[in-house]
Amino acid sequence: MQHFPCPWCGNRAEVEFRYAGDAGVQRPTRTADDAAWAQYVHFRRNAKGAAKELWVHSGGCGRWFALSRDTVTHTITGSEPVA
Ligand SMILES: [Zn+2]
């Protein structure tokens, strides 16, 4: 079983976490056009290699954080709180 580093709780089993998407996606402004919203809702980079992902420690502290991970090797290089 893989372990993820929660910034507040330390290393915990992956079953305590839930994936919430690409941490690099920026939400459009309220006045953005339909094309910008479609891009935000439906399209992702789906990068092979280094990625920053949004996760929540749902089975622990309940806090959100960004996890830096290689999508090919599953090597985790760090985690940080998100606002
Ligand atoms: Zn935690």
PDB file of the backbone (N, CA, C, O) and the ligand in Angstrom, with CONECT records:
HET     ZN  A 101       1
ATOM      1  N   MET A   1       0.844  -1.189   0.000  1.00  0.00           N
ATOM      2  CA  MET A   1       0.000   0.000   0.000  1.00  0.00           C
ATOM      3  C   MET A   1       0.884   1.245   0.000  1.00  0.00           C
ATOM      4  O   MET A   1       1.901   1.314   0.689  1.00  0.00           O
ATOM      5  N   GLN A   2       0.467   2.208  -0.783  1.00  0.00           N
ATOM      6  CA  GLN A   2       1.213   3.461  -0.879  1.00  0.00           C
ATOM      7  C   GLN A   2       0.818   4.376   0.286  1.00  0.00           C
ATOM      8  O   GLN A   2      -0.310   4.320   0.775  1.00  0.00           O
ATOM      9  N   HIS A   3       1.749   5.207   0.717  1.00  0.00           N
ATOM     10  CA  HIS A   3       1.479   6.177   1.767  1.00  0.00           C
ATOM     11  C   HIS A   3       1.627   7.590   1.207  1.00  0.00           C
ATOM     12  O   HIS A   3       2.535   7.868   0.423  1.00  0.00           O
ATOM     13  N   PHE A   4       0.726   8.474   1.620  1.00  0.00           N
ATOM     14  CA  PHE A   4       0.757   9.868   1.184  1.00  0.00           C
ATOM     15  C   PHE A   4       1.127  10.749   2.375  1.00  0.00           C
ATOM     16  O   PHE A   4       0.713  10.482   3.503  1.00  0.00           O
ATOM     17  N   PRO A   5       1.918  11.816   2.117  1.00  0.00           N
ATOM     18  CA  PRO A   5       2.308  12.719   3.211  1.00  0.00           C
ATOM     19  C   PRO A   5       1.306  13.861   3.382  1.00  0.00           C
ATOM     20  O   PRO A   5       1.343  14.833   2.627  1.00  0.00           O
ATOM     21  N   CYS A   6       0.426  13.754   4.351  1.00  0.00           N
ATOM     22  CA  CYS A   6      -0.460  14.881   4.672  1.00  0.00           C
ATOM     23  C   CYS A   6       0.410  15.953   5.329  1.00  0.00           C
ATOM     24  O   CYS A   6       1.198  15.627   6.217  1.00  0.00           O
ATOM     25  N   PRO A   7       0.293  17.227   4.922  1.00  0.00           N
ATOM     26  CA  PRO A   7       1.126  18.275   5.528  1.00  0.00           C
ATOM     27  C   PRO A   7       0.907  18.429   7.033  1.00  0.00           C
ATOM     28  O   PRO A   7       1.780  18.953   7.725  1.00  0.00           O
ATOM     29  N   TRP A   8      -0.236  17.986   7.553  1.00  0.00           N
ATOM     30  CA  TRP A   8      -0.543  18.154   8.979  1.00  0.00           C
ATOM     31  C   TRP A   8      -0.395  16.854   9.779  1.00  0.00           C
ATOM     32  O   TRP A   8      -0.024  16.891  10.952  1.00  0.00           O
ATOM     33  N   CYS A   9      -0.680  15.716   9.159  1.00  0.00           N
ATOM     34  CA  CYS A   9      -0.718  14.434   9.885  1.00  0.00           C
ATOM     35  C   CYS A   9       0.495  13.545   9.610  1.00  0.00           C
ATOM     36  O   CYS A   9       0.720  12.570  10.327  1.00  0.00           O
ATOM     37  N   GLY A  10       1.277  13.872   8.581  1.00  0.00           N
ATOM     38  CA  GLY A  10       2.405  13.025   8.219  1.00  0.00           C
ATOM     39  C   GLY A  10       1.985  11.907   7.282  1.00  0.00           C
ATOM     40  O   GLY A  10       0.916  11.975   6.675  1.00  0.00           O
ATOM     41  N   ASN A  11       2.811  10.886   7.158  1.00  0.00           N
ATOM     42  CA  ASN A  11       2.534   9.789   6.225  1.00  0.00           C
ATOM     43  C   ASN A  11       1.385   8.921   6.727  1.00  0.00           C
ATOM     44  O   ASN A  11       1.372   8.459   7.868  1.00  0.00           O
ATOM     45  N   ARG A  12       0.419   8.719   5.827  1.00  0.00           N
ATOM     46  CA  ARG A  12      -0.758   7.898   6.136  1.00  0.00           C
ATOM     47  C   ARG A  12      -1.080   7.032   4.921  1.00  0.00           C
ATOM     48  O   ARG A  12      -0.667   7.340   3.804  1.00  0.00           O
ATOM     49  N   ALA A  13      -1.817   5.952   5.146  1.00  0.00           N
ATOM     50  CA  ALA A  13      -2.204   5.035   4.076  1.00  0.00           C
ATOM     51  C   ALA A  13      -3.078   5.736   3.034  1.00  0.00           C
ATOM     52  O   ALA A  13      -3.909   6.579   3.371  1.00  0.00           O
ATOM     53  N   GLU A  14      -2.879   5.379   1.783  1.00  0.00           N
ATOM     54  CA  GLU A  14      -3.593   6.037   0.690  1.00  0.00           C
ATOM     55  C   GLU A  14      -5.116   5.915   0.797  1.00  0.00           C
ATOM     56  O   GLU A  14      -5.831   6.760   0.258  1.00  0.00           O
ATOM     57  N   VAL A  15      -5.630   4.887   1.478  1.00  0.00           N
ATOM     58  CA  VAL A  15      -7.078   4.713   1.601  1.00  0.00           C
ATOM     59  C   VAL A  15      -7.725   5.831   2.416  1.00  0.00           C
ATOM     60  O   VAL A  15      -8.948   5.968   2.398  1.00  0.00           O
ATOM     61  N   GLU A  16      -6.933   6.633   3.131  1.00  0.00           N
ATOM     62  CA  GLU A  16      -7.470   7.749   3.914  1.00  0.00           C
ATOM     63  C   GLU A  16      -7.679   9.000   3.066  1.00  0.00           C
ATOM     64  O   GLU A  16      -8.195   9.999   3.566  1.00  0.00           O
ATOM     65  N   PHE A  17      -7.287   8.964   1.793  1.00  0.00           N
ATOM     66  CA  PHE A  17      -7.304  10.169   0.958  1.00  0.00           C
ATOM     67  C   PHE A  17      -8.249  10.025  -0.226  1.00  0.00           C
ATOM     68  O   PHE A  17      -8.552   8.913  -0.659  1.00  0.00           O
ATOM     69  N   ARG A  18      -8.709  11.153  -0.744  1.00  0.00           N
ATOM     70  CA  ARG A  18      -9.530  11.193  -1.949  1.00  0.00           C
ATOM     71  C   ARG A  18      -8.913  12.186  -2.932  1.00  0.00           C
ATOM     72  O   ARG A  18      -8.522  13.293  -2.563  1.00  0.00           O
ATOM     73  N   TYR A  19      -8.837  11.760  -4.190  1.00  0.00           N
ATOM     74  CA  TYR A  19      -8.312  12.590  -5.263  1.00  0.00           C
ATOM     75  C   TYR A  19      -9.357  13.612  -5.680  1.00  0.00           C
ATOM     76  O   TYR A  19     -10.544  13.294  -5.744  1.00  0.00           O
ATOM     77  N   ALA A  20      -8.931  14.829  -5.962  1.00  0.00           N
ATOM     78  CA  ALA A  20      -9.885  15.875  -6.326  1.00  0.00           C
ATOM     79  C   ALA A  20      -9.497  16.626  -7.594  1.00  0.00           C
ATOM     80  O   ALA A  20     -10.123  17.634  -7.922  1.00  0.00           O
ATOM     81  N   GLY A  21      -8.485  16.160  -8.310  1.00  0.00           N
ATOM     82  CA  GLY A  21      -8.181  16.770  -9.589  1.00  0.00           C
ATOM     83  C   GLY A  21      -6.809  17.397  -9.678  1.00  0.00           C
ATOM     84  O   GLY A  21      -5.991  17.312  -8.762  1.00  0.00           O
ATOM     85  N   ASP A  22      -6.588  18.028 -10.810  1.00  0.00           N
ATOM     86  CA  ASP A  22      -5.324  18.698 -11.120  1.00  0.00           C
ATOM     87  C   ASP A  22      -5.234  19.993 -10.314  1.00  0.00           C
ATOM     88  O   ASP A  22      -6.105  20.855 -10.429  1.00  0.00           O
ATOM     89  N   ALA A  23      -4.191  20.134  -9.503  1.00  0.00           N
ATOM     90  CA  ALA A  23      -4.050  21.320  -8.658  1.00  0.00           C
ATOM     91  C   ALA A  23      -3.667  22.561  -9.443  1.00  0.00           C
ATOM     92  O   ALA A  23      -3.703  23.661  -8.892  1.00  0.00           O
ATOM     93  N   GLY A  24      -3.303  22.423 -10.709  1.00  0.00           N
ATOM     94  CA  GLY A  24      -2.883  23.566 -11.502  1.00  0.00           C
ATOM     95  C   GLY A  24      -3.993  24.233 -12.290  1.00  0.00           C
ATOM     96  O   GLY A  24      -3.748  25.226 -12.974  1.00  0.00           O
ATOM     97  N   VAL A  25      -5.203  23.713 -12.208  1.00  0.00           N
ATOM     98  CA  VAL A  25      -6.312  24.267 -12.988  1.00  0.00           C
ATOM     99  C   VAL A  25      -6.821  25.548 -12.318  1.00  0.00           C
ATOM    100  O   VAL A  25      -7.082  25.578 -11.116  1.00  0.00           O
ATOM    101  N   GLN A  26      -6.954  26.598 -13.126  1.00  0.00           N
ATOM    102  CA  GLN A  26      -7.434  27.879 -12.616  1.00  0.00           C
ATOM    103  C   GLN A  26      -8.898  28.078 -12.985  1.00  0.00           C
ATOM    104  O   GLN A  26      -9.268  27.930 -14.149  1.00  0.00           O
ATOM    105  N   ARG A  27      -9.734  28.412 -12.005  1.00  0.00           N
ATOM    106  CA  ARG A  27     -11.153  28.656 -12.243  1.00  0.00           C
ATOM    107  C   ARG A  27     -11.322  29.962 -13.013  1.00  0.00           C
ATOM    108  O   ARG A  27     -10.704  30.965 -12.657  1.00  0.00           O
ATOM    109  N   PRO A  28     -12.155  29.972 -14.073  1.00  0.00           N
ATOM    110  CA  PRO A  28     -12.366  31.215 -14.825  1.00  0.00           C
ATOM    111  C   PRO A  28     -13.081  32.266 -13.970  1.00  0.00           C
ATOM    112  O   PRO A  28     -13.680  31.952 -12.942  1.00  0.00           O
ATOM    113  N   THR A  29     -13.003  33.493 -14.414  1.00  0.00           N
ATOM    114  CA  THR A  29     -13.726  34.563 -13.722  1.00  0.00           C
ATOM    115  C   THR A  29     -15.213  34.440 -14.015  1.00  0.00           C
ATOM    116  O   THR A  29     -15.603  33.727 -14.939  1.00  0.00           O
ATOM    117  N   ARG A  30     -16.043  35.123 -13.244  1.00  0.00           N
ATOM    118  CA  ARG A  30     -17.501  35.069 -13.435  1.00  0.00           C
ATOM    119  C   ARG A  30     -17.921  35.556 -14.817  1.00  0.00           C
ATOM    120  O   ARG A  30     -18.934  35.112 -15.358  1.00  0.00           O
ATOM    121  N   THR A  31     -17.149  36.458 -15.378  1.00  0.00           N
ATOM    122  CA  THR A  31     -17.516  37.028 -16.672  1.00  0.00           C
ATOM    123  C   THR A  31     -16.885  36.281 -17.852  1.00  0.00           C
ATOM    124  O   THR A  31     -17.005  36.725 -18.994  1.00  0.00           O
ATOM    125  N   ALA A  32     -16.221  35.167 -17.594  1.00  0.00           N
ATOM    126  CA  ALA A  32     -15.579  34.402 -18.682  1.00  0.00           C
ATOM    127  C   ALA A  32     -16.641  33.848 -19.638  1.00  0.00           C
ATOM    128  O   ALA A  32     -17.784  33.616 -19.245  1.00  0.00           O
ATOM    129  N   ASP A  33     -16.248  33.643 -20.889  1.00  0.00           N
ATOM    130  CA  ASP A  33     -17.195  33.133 -21.885  1.00  0.00           C
ATOM    131  C   ASP A  33     -17.360  31.608 -21.763  1.00  0.00           C
ATOM    132  O   ASP A  33     -16.663  30.948 -20.991  1.00  0.00           O
ATOM    133  N   ASP A  34     -18.306  31.072 -22.549  1.00  0.00           N
ATOM    134  CA  ASP A  34     -18.614  29.635 -22.487  1.00  0.00           C
ATOM    135  C   ASP A  34     -17.405  28.771 -22.832  1.00  0.00           C
ATOM    136  O   ASP A  34     -17.228  27.698 -22.256  1.00  0.00           O
ATOM    137  N   ALA A  35     -16.583  29.223 -23.754  1.00  0.00           N
ATOM    138  CA  ALA A  35     -15.409  28.440 -24.159  1.00  0.00           C
ATOM    139  C   ALA A  35     -14.437  28.282 -22.986  1.00  0.00           C
ATOM    140  O   ALA A  35     -13.861  27.212 -22.791  1.00  0.00           O
ATOM    141  N   ALA A  36     -14.262  29.340 -22.215  1.00  0.00           N
ATOM    142  CA  ALA A  36     -13.371  29.276 -21.049  1.00  0.00           C
ATOM    143  C   ALA A  36     -13.928  28.324 -19.991  1.00  0.00           C
ATOM    144  O   ALA A  36     -13.175  27.570 -19.376  1.00  0.00           O
ATOM    145  N   TRP A  37     -15.251  28.356 -19.778  1.00  0.00           N
ATOM    146  CA  TRP A  37     -15.870  27.446 -18.807  1.00  0.00           C
ATOM    147  C   TRP A  37     -15.821  26.009 -19.293  1.00  0.00           C
ATOM    148  O   TRP A  37     -15.593  25.100 -18.494  1.00  0.00           O
ATOM    149  N   ALA A  38     -16.029  25.780 -20.587  1.00  0.00           N
ATOM    150  CA  ALA A  38     -15.943  24.428 -21.144  1.00  0.00           C
ATOM    151  C   ALA A  38     -14.532  23.879 -20.966  1.00  0.00           C
ATOM    152  O   ALA A  38     -14.358  22.711 -20.616  1.00  0.00           O
ATOM    153  N   GLN A  39     -13.535  24.709 -21.203  1.00  0.00           N
ATOM    154  CA  GLN A  39     -12.144  24.301 -21.011  1.00  0.00           C
ATOM    155  C   GLN A  39     -11.901  23.916 -19.550  1.00  0.00           C
ATOM    156  O   GLN A  39     -11.239  22.918 -19.264  1.00  0.00           O
ATOM    157  N   TYR A  40     -12.438  24.711 -18.639  1.00  0.00           N
ATOM    158  CA  TYR A  40     -12.251  24.467 -17.203  1.00  0.00           C
ATOM    159  C   TYR A  40     -12.934  23.166 -16.756  1.00  0.00           C
ATOM    160  O   TYR A  40     -12.366  22.402 -15.975  1.00  0.00           O
ATOM    161  N   VAL A  41     -14.136  22.920 -17.247  1.00  0.00           N
ATOM    162  CA  VAL A  41     -14.924  21.774 -16.785  1.00  0.00           C
ATOM    163  C   VAL A  41     -14.495  20.460 -17.450  1.00  0.00           C
ATOM    164  O   VAL A  41     -14.443  19.424 -16.788  1.00  0.00           O
ATOM    165  N   HIS A  42     -14.188  20.496 -18.744  1.00  0.00           N
ATOM    166  CA  HIS A  42     -14.045  19.251 -19.494  1.00  0.00           C
ATOM    167  C   HIS A  42     -12.629  18.858 -19.910  1.00  0.00           C
ATOM    168  O   HIS A  42     -12.406  17.695 -20.247  1.00  0.00           O
ATOM    169  N   PHE A  43     -11.686  19.760 -19.901  1.00  0.00           N
ATOM    170  CA  PHE A  43     -10.375  19.428 -20.453  1.00  0.00           C
ATOM    171  C   PHE A  43      -9.284  19.486 -19.389  1.00  0.00           C
ATOM    172  O   PHE A  43      -9.214  20.424 -18.596  1.00  0.00           O
ATOM    173  N   ARG A  44      -8.434  18.456 -19.393  1.00  0.00           N
ATOM    174  CA  ARG A  44      -7.298  18.400 -18.480  1.00  0.00           C
ATOM    175  C   ARG A  44      -6.048  18.062 -19.272  1.00  0.00           C
ATOM    176  O   ARG A  44      -6.109  17.444 -20.335  1.00  0.00           O
ATOM    177  N   ARG A  45      -4.913  18.482 -18.731  1.00  0.00           N
ATOM    178  CA  ARG A  45      -3.637  18.266 -19.399  1.00  0.00           C
ATOM    179  C   ARG A  45      -3.261  16.786 -19.410  1.00  0.00           C
ATOM    180  O   ARG A  45      -2.643  16.316 -20.365  1.00  0.00           O
ATOM    181  N   ASN A  46      -3.621  16.050 -18.368  1.00  0.00           N
ATOM    182  CA  ASN A  46      -3.341  14.618 -18.239  1.00  0.00           C
ATOM    183  C   ASN A  46      -1.877  14.314 -18.535  1.00  0.00           C
ATOM    184  O   ASN A  46      -1.552  13.471 -19.370  1.00  0.00           O
ATOM    185  N   ALA A  47      -1.016  15.016 -17.836  1.00  0.00           N
ATOM    186  CA  ALA A  47       0.416  14.934 -18.089  1.00  0.00           C
ATOM    187  C   ALA A  47       0.993  13.576 -17.706  1.00  0.00           C
ATOM    188  O   ALA A  47       0.559  12.944 -16.743  1.00  0.00           O
ATOM    189  N   LYS A  48       1.960  13.154 -18.467  1.00  0.00           N
ATOM    190  CA  LYS A  48       2.711  11.949 -18.141  1.00  0.00           C
ATOM    191  C   LYS A  48       4.004  12.414 -17.496  1.00  0.00           C
ATOM    192  O   LYS A  48       4.799  13.112 -18.126  1.00  0.00           O
ATOM    193  N   GLY A  49       4.217  12.033 -16.251  1.00  0.00           N
ATOM    194  CA  GLY A  49       5.409  12.471 -15.537  1.00  0.00           C
ATOM    195  C   GLY A  49       5.042  13.321 -14.333  1.00  0.00           C
ATOM    196  O   GLY A  49       4.071  13.023 -13.638  1.00  0.00           O
ATOM    197  N   ALA A  50       5.800  14.368 -14.081  1.00  0.00           N
ATOM    198  CA  ALA A  50       5.588  15.209 -12.901  1.00  0.00           C
ATOM    199  C   ALA A  50       4.231  15.900 -12.962  1.00  0.00           C
ATOM    200  O   ALA A  50       3.854  16.470 -13.985  1.00  0.00           O
ATOM    201  N   ALA A  51       3.504  15.839 -11.847  1.00  0.00           N
ATOM    202  CA  ALA A  51       2.179  16.465 -11.781  1.00  0.00           C
ATOM    203  C   ALA A  51       1.943  16.960 -10.360  1.00  0.00           C
ATOM    204  O   ALA A  51       2.502  16.432  -9.399  1.00  0.00           O
ATOM    205  N   LYS A  52       1.102  17.987 -10.250  1.00  0.00           N
ATOM    206  CA  LYS A  52       0.677  18.478  -8.936  1.00  0.00           C
ATOM    207  C   LYS A  52      -0.828  18.243  -8.854  1.00  0.00           C
ATOM    208  O   LYS A  52      -1.590  18.773  -9.662  1.00  0.00           O
ATOM    209  N   GLU A  53      -1.253  17.444  -7.873  1.00  0.00           N
ATOM    210  CA  GLU A  53      -2.644  17.026  -7.760  1.00  0.00           C
ATOM    211  C   GLU A  53      -3.267  17.545  -6.469  1.00  0.00           C
ATOM    212  O   GLU A  53      -2.591  17.727  -5.456  1.00  0.00           O
ATOM    213  N   LEU A  54      -4.577  17.777  -6.535  1.00  0.00           N
ATOM    214  CA  LEU A  54      -5.325  18.219  -5.369  1.00  0.00           C
ATOM    215  C   LEU A  54      -5.905  16.991  -4.664  1.00  0.00           C
ATOM    216  O   LEU A  54      -6.575  16.171  -5.293  1.00  0.00           O
ATOM    217  N   TRP A  55      -5.649  16.864  -3.364  1.00  0.00           N
ATOM    218  CA  TRP A  55      -6.123  15.737  -2.565  1.00  0.00           C
ATOM    219  C   TRP A  55      -6.732  16.265  -1.273  1.00  0.00           C
ATOM    220  O   TRP A  55      -6.406  17.360  -0.817  1.00  0.00           O
ATOM    221  N   VAL A  56      -7.627  15.459  -0.689  1.00  0.00           N
ATOM    222  CA  VAL A  56      -8.179  15.778   0.627  1.00  0.00           C
ATOM    223  C   VAL A  56      -7.953  14.575   1.542  1.00  0.00           C
ATOM    224  O   VAL A  56      -8.125  13.425   1.136  1.00  0.00           O
ATOM    225  N   HIS A  57      -7.570  14.858   2.764  1.00  0.00           N
ATOM    226  CA  HIS A  57      -7.365  13.787   3.745  1.00  0.00           C
ATOM    227  C   HIS A  57      -8.716  13.482   4.402  1.00  0.00           C
ATOM    228  O   HIS A  57      -8.958  13.828   5.559  1.00  0.00           O
ATOM    229  N   SER A  58      -9.575  12.832   3.640  1.00  0.00           N
ATOM    230  CA  SER A  58     -10.968  12.614   4.051  1.00  0.00           C
ATOM    231  C   SER A  58     -11.092  11.664   5.241  1.00  0.00           C
ATOM    232  O   SER A  58     -12.048  11.766   6.011  1.00  0.00           O
ATOM    233  N   GLY A  59     -10.148  10.750   5.403  1.00  0.00           N
ATOM    234  CA  GLY A  59     -10.197   9.810   6.518  1.00  0.00           C
ATOM    235  C   GLY A  59      -9.334  10.245   7.686  1.00  0.00           C
ATOM    236  O   GLY A  59      -9.013   9.448   8.568  1.00  0.00           O
ATOM    237  N   GLY A  60      -8.962  11.511   7.685  1.00  0.00           N
ATOM    238  CA  GLY A  60      -8.094  12.032   8.743  1.00  0.00           C
ATOM    239  C   GLY A  60      -8.525  13.429   9.142  1.00  0.00           C
ATOM    240  O   GLY A  60      -9.623  13.621   9.664  1.00  0.00           O
ATOM    241  N   CYS A  61      -7.657  14.411   8.896  1.00  0.00           N
ATOM    242  CA  CYS A  61      -7.912  15.781   9.335  1.00  0.00           C
ATOM    243  C   CYS A  61      -8.938  16.519   8.470  1.00  0.00           C
ATOM    244  O   CYS A  61      -9.462  17.550   8.891  1.00  0.00           O
ATOM    245  N   GLY A  62      -9.234  16.007   7.261  1.00  0.00           N
ATOM    246  CA  GLY A  62     -10.217  16.633   6.388  1.00  0.00           C
ATOM    247  C   GLY A  62      -9.692  17.838   5.633  1.00  0.00           C
ATOM    248  O   GLY A  62     -10.470  18.550   4.998  1.00  0.00           O
ATOM    249  N   ARG A  63      -8.401  18.080   5.685  1.00  0.00           N
ATOM    250  CA  ARG A  63      -7.829  19.262   5.024  1.00  0.00           C
ATOM    251  C   ARG A  63      -7.390  18.937   3.595  1.00  0.00           C
ATOM    252  O   ARG A  63      -7.101  17.791   3.251  1.00  0.00           O
ATOM    253  N   TRP A  64      -7.353  20.005   2.768  1.00  0.00           N
ATOM    254  CA  TRP A  64      -6.972  19.906   1.355  1.00  0.00           C
ATOM    255  C   TRP A  64      -5.492  20.242   1.196  1.00  0.00           C
ATOM    256  O   TRP A  64      -4.946  21.080   1.916  1.00  0.00           O
ATOM    257  N   PHE A  65      -4.858  19.572   0.241  1.00  0.00           N
ATOM    258  CA  PHE A  65      -3.447  19.860  -0.021  1.00  0.00           C
ATOM    259  C   PHE A  65      -3.089  19.481  -1.452  1.00  0.00           C
ATOM    260  O   PHE A  65      -3.816  18.747  -2.122  1.00  0.00           O
ATOM    261  N   ALA A  66      -1.959  19.995  -1.898  1.00  0.00           N
ATOM    262  CA  ALA A  66      -1.435  19.661  -3.225  1.00  0.00           C
ATOM    263  C   ALA A  66      -0.338  18.629  -3.047  1.00  0.00           C
ATOM    264  O   ALA A  66       0.573  18.805  -2.237  1.00  0.00           O
ATOM    265  N   LEU A  67      -0.433  17.554  -3.809  1.00  0.00           N
ATOM    266  CA  LEU A  67       0.538  16.468  -3.768  1.00  0.00           C
ATOM    267  C   LEU A  67       1.340  16.487  -5.058  1.00  0.00           C
ATOM    268  O   LEU A  67       0.765  16.458  -6.146  1.00  0.00           O
ATOM    269  N   SER A  68       2.658  16.535  -4.950  1.00  0.00           N
ATOM    270  CA  SER A  68       3.525  16.466  -6.132  1.00  0.00           C
ATOM    271  C   SER A  68       3.896  15.008  -6.343  1.00  0.00           C
ATOM    272  O   SER A  68       4.458  14.360  -5.460  1.00  0.00           O
ATOM    273  N   ARG A  69       3.566  14.493  -7.549  1.00  0.00           N
ATOM    274  CA  ARG A  69       3.720  13.059  -7.796  1.00  0.00           C
ATOM    275  C   ARG A  69       4.078  12.833  -9.254  1.00  0.00           C
ATOM    276  O   ARG A  69       3.662  13.587 -10.133  1.00  0.00           O
ATOM    277  N   ASP A  70       4.849  11.792  -9.498  1.00  0.00           N
ATOM    278  CA  ASP A  70       5.149  11.384 -10.869  1.00  0.00           C
ATOM    279  C   ASP A  70       4.074  10.371 -11.278  1.00  0.00           C
ATOM    280  O   ASP A  70       3.916   9.339 -10.625  1.00  0.00           O
ATOM    281  N   THR A  71       3.339  10.658 -12.348  1.00  0.00           N
ATOM    282  CA  THR A  71       2.229   9.794 -12.751  1.00  0.00           C
ATOM    283  C   THR A  71       2.693   8.495 -13.400  1.00  0.00           C
ATOM    284  O   THR A  71       1.890   7.583 -13.599  1.00  0.00           O
ATOM    285  N   VAL A  72       3.960   8.403 -13.728  1.00  0.00           N
ATOM    286  CA  VAL A  72       4.491   7.173 -14.330  1.00  0.00           C
ATOM    287  C   VAL A  72       5.034   6.240 -13.249  1.00  0.00           C
ATOM    288  O   VAL A  72       4.713   5.052 -13.229  1.00  0.00           O
ATOM    289  N   THR A  73       5.860   6.784 -12.350  1.00  0.00           N
ATOM    290  CA  THR A  73       6.520   5.954 -11.337  1.00  0.00           C
ATOM    291  C   THR A  73       5.764   5.956 -10.007  1.00  0.00           C
ATOM    292  O   THR A  73       6.045   5.127  -9.141  1.00  0.00           O
ATOM    293  N   HIS A  74       4.814   6.868  -9.832  1.00  0.00           N
ATOM    294  CA  HIS A  74       4.055   7.058  -8.583  1.00  0.00           C
ATOM    295  C   HIS A  74       4.949   7.544  -7.444  1.00  0.00           C
ATOM    296  O   HIS A  74       4.566   7.461  -6.277  1.00  0.00           O
ATOM    297  N   THR A  75       6.123   8.044  -7.773  1.00  0.00           N
ATOM    298  CA  THR A  75       7.002   8.608  -6.751  1.00  0.00           C
ATOM    299  C   THR A  75       6.439   9.941  -6.267  1.00  0.00           C
ATOM    300  O   THR A  75       6.122  10.820  -7.068  1.00  0.00           O
ATOM    301  N   ILE A  76       6.322  10.078  -4.973  1.00  0.00           N
ATOM    302  CA  ILE A  76       5.809  11.311  -4.382  1.00  0.00           C
ATOM    303  C   ILE A  76       6.985  12.167  -3.952  1.00  0.00           C
ATOM    304  O   ILE A  76       7.881  11.702  -3.247  1.00  0.00           O
ATOM    305  N   THR A  77       6.976  13.437  -4.384  1.00  0.00           N
ATOM    306  CA  THR A  77       8.102  14.316  -4.083  1.00  0.00           C
ATOM    307  C   THR A  77       7.756  15.397  -3.063  1.00  0.00           C
ATOM    308  O   THR A  77       8.635  16.155  -2.651  1.00  0.00           O
ATOM    309  N   GLY A  78       6.498  15.481  -2.651  1.00  0.00           N
ATOM    310  CA  GLY A  78       6.165  16.461  -1.622  1.00  0.00           C
ATOM    311  C   GLY A  78       4.686  16.760  -1.552  1.00  0.00           C
ATOM    312  O   GLY A  78       3.907  16.330  -2.403  1.00  0.00           O
ATOM    313  N   SER A  79       4.308  17.502  -0.526  1.00  0.00           N
ATOM    314  CA  SER A  79       2.922  17.958  -0.376  1.00  0.00           C
ATOM    315  C   SER A  79       2.937  19.312   0.299  1.00  0.00           C
ATOM    316  O   SER A  79       3.854  19.638   1.052  1.00  0.00           O
ATOM    317  N   GLU A  80       1.902  20.103   0.016  1.00  0.00           N
ATOM    318  CA  GLU A  80       1.814  21.434   0.598  1.00  0.00           C
ATOM    319  C   GLU A  80       0.363  21.826   0.777  1.00  0.00           C
ATOM    320  O   GLU A  80      -0.489  21.398  -0.001  1.00  0.00           O
ATOM    321  N   PRO A  81       0.061  22.626   1.778  1.00  0.00           N
ATOM    322  CA  PRO A  81      -1.312  23.088   1.981  1.00  0.00           C
ATOM    323  C   PRO A  81      -1.786  23.954   0.816  1.00  0.00           C
ATOM    324  O   PRO A  81      -0.972  24.598   0.155  1.00  0.00           O
ATOM    325  N   VAL A  82      -3.078  23.974   0.562  1.00  0.00           N
ATOM    326  CA  VAL A  82      -3.664  24.878  -0.434  1.00  0.00           C
ATOM    327  C   VAL A  82      -4.615  25.817   0.291  1.00  0.00           C
ATOM    328  O   VAL A  82      -5.189  25.469   1.323  1.00  0.00           O
ATOM    329  N   ALA A  83      -4.770  27.006  -0.262  1.00  0.00           N
ATOM    330  CA  ALA A  83      -5.638  27.999   0.371  1.00  0.00           C
ATOM    331  C   ALA A  83      -7.086  27.688   0.153  1.00  0.00           C
ATOM    332  O   ALA A  83      -7.954  28.426   0.621  1.00  0.00           O
TER     333      ALA A  83
HETATM  334 ZN    ZN A 101      -4.265  15.060   7.529  1.00  0.00          ZN2+
END
